[in-house]
Amino acid sequence: MNTVFQAKKILTMNPSNPKATHVAVSEDRIIAVGSLEDIVAWGPYNLNETFLEKVIMPGFVEGHSHSMEGTFWKKTYCGYFDRKDPNGKLWEGSKTLTSLVERLKEEEKKILEPEAPLSGWGVDPIYFVEEKINRQLLDKVSKTRPIGILNASGHIMYVNTKALELGGLARSGINHPGIPLDDKGLPVGELRGPEAMVPLSIHVGLGKDLLNTDEDGVRGFAKLCVRAGVTTATDLANLLSDETIEMMNRVTSEAKFPARIVPLRLFQGVTPLDLVGHIKKLKEMSTDLLRLGRIKVVVDGSIQGFTARLKWPGYFNGSPQGLWYVSPDQLREVIELTLKENIQIHTHTNGDQATELVLDTLENALLKYPSNDHRFTLQHCQLANSSQFRRMKKLGLCVNLFANHLYYWGEEHYRKTVGPERAERMNSCKTALDNNVPLAIHSDAPVTPLGPLFTAWCAINRQTISGRILGESERISIDQALRAITLGAAYTLKLDSEIGSIEVGKKADFAVLEDDPYDISPEKIKDIKVWGTVQNGRIFSAENI
């Protein structure tokens, strides 16, 4: 017997049938959408009026997130902004380095084992001016216990002297672009990029957590999804070991697991040939709620961490050029192999120089291995200019822009990283759409909180933390933003035939809202309360998850 959900309004994101009051579900799929009169012809049904006063939308699709956020909450939150954990507890941000040190000291006292590490995440020194985050600052917390704190971007790690000693780096004579030195030639305690971070991460309790998640972390991440209205989310940089795959498959197969996870295998620690071979095996192991078989390549670092690769004239404040995370030859080999084997690839490019490298490499690779529907996706792609968006369209690329950056770091980009003109065109959603480039927008959780309605608000309003409108000409409409967090994101994952809209044959995945986004002002989109989700026809309440 079918289940018919009745709502105050159903916003389908299907242009041929944009609004409805009822949706019929048979097992995990939509069998009919319209009025009750339209639906009864499909046979016997049970009417579910749980959402009688709610608004139903397609389940939101988070096209760039990391399930390790669920695991990170086992560590110490060191971020600047207030934030809720998977259980709904609000953690106040550390607004000064003094308060950050005090929080770390409090957490350090709770650790009973004398040599166990203290780990933290979410810190961002760009907000602080009174002192730098370095080994001397973290030594104030402990000189005997190794300490490691991840930058909010995930591209930098800060460690104390003990951690440097354990990693063999408490010495002079080190020459590495990712390991800055002080006046005495010793590491300052800042490690930039994976080459510098990974060898020490194991000593500070961040070994597996940098790229993987654990069982509790996956469940915690799924709770965040329900609270945000997300029914499908990526895990966009996972090493996907056999152990991790077994765990994720088991957890996502549980009867009450509420989200579809799409993990991408990160290109790290293997040759391009071995990487593609691994992905071909993973493709065969996919399930409905664990979609495997895609690759992620990180090309450069982060703009606010000054590790992204920028075209001339570089950083506004004169900081040195950023880091390459992959060589041109490696990038060429990976792209050519994935085109040859029909494997989808997503590339992280923050700086416009990194984006240019990917465009040049893909253009040449397509001459060898033509593809009509590769849907290679540029992730972040924050500084892309108009000419690059025109090339994206020509080459068949998708783009997933980091709209949340406008709020969290817009002021810093304007004043410090790229300067006023380039900051005004960062995350150019309007330019992407004007050039018919398939568009998604994202949170990059845990870099910023998972919340597609907030992400939509950022793309619609382009407002910084101080209230500055950063690039008014790049604002997009409510309809365009809602599409970007539903069908747009689904398209970048090649899942738009299954999710992203409410129409016959698709998965019964819904976001349940307290208000209609079209009935309120654009400034209030972020304040809409999410009641919960329906995923594969199963109801999940945000309050009871």
Buried (B, 14 or more C-beta within 10 A) or exposed (E): EBBBBBBBBBBBBBEEBEEBBBBBBBEEBBBBBBEBEBBBEBEEBEBBEBBEEBBBBBBBBBBBBBBBBBBBBBBBBBBBBEBBBBEEEEBEBBEBBEEBBBBBEEBBEEBEEEEEBBBBBBBBBBBBEEEBBBBBBBBBBBEEBBBBBBBBBBBBBBBBBBBBBBBEBBEEEBEBBBBBBEEEEBBBBBBBBBBBBBEBBBBBBBBBBBBBBBEBBBBBBBBBBBBBBBBBBBBBBBBBEEEBBEBBBEBBEEEEBBBBBBBBBBBBEBEBEEBBBBBEEBBEEEEEBBBBBBBBBBBBBBBBBBBBBBBEEBBBEEBEBBBBBBEEEBBBBBBBBBBEEEBBBBBBBBBBBBBBBBBBBBEEBBEEBEBEEBBBBBBBBBBBBEEBBBBBBEBBBBBBBBBBBBBBBBBBBBBBBBBEEBBBBBBBBBBBBBBEBBBBBBBBBBBBBBBBBBBBBBBBBBBBBEEBEBBEEBBBEBBBBBBBBBBBBBBBBBBBEBBBBBBBEBBBBBBBBEBBBEEEEBEEBBEBEBBBBBBBBBBBEBEEB
